[in-house]
């Protein structure tokens, strides 16, 4: 699951490149970035399009990984939001403190 998180941070890094956001914001967005539903859709497309062995196991592993991801990110949402808020308050005038 750590690999999935690190890989997911790459497109977020590209999207934030040049935006002036700081490391805590990048890490927060990387941790809570896109997940889950796309994995389930991809595995369903693969299972439907190809006759591959162990289809049931593939679906089970994907669903379990997504469920654990949802649980883990749900448990960490409030504590990490508080930490990110405190860090942003200490950053002073920066992109994170601008009104949107």
TAGIUR-V585424 format. One record per pair of residues at least 24 apart in sequence whose ideal C-beta (glycine too) atoms are under 7 Angstrom apart, sorted by the first residue. I is the first residue (numbers start at 1). J is the second residue. Records with the same first field share a line. If there is no record, write none. Layout:
I=J / J
This chain:
1=65 / 68 / 69
5=31
8=33 / 34 / 35
19=95
20=94 / 95
21=95 / 96
22=91 / 94 / 96
24=84 / 87
25=96
28=80 / 84
31=80
32=73
35=69
36=66 / 69 / 70
39=66
40=66
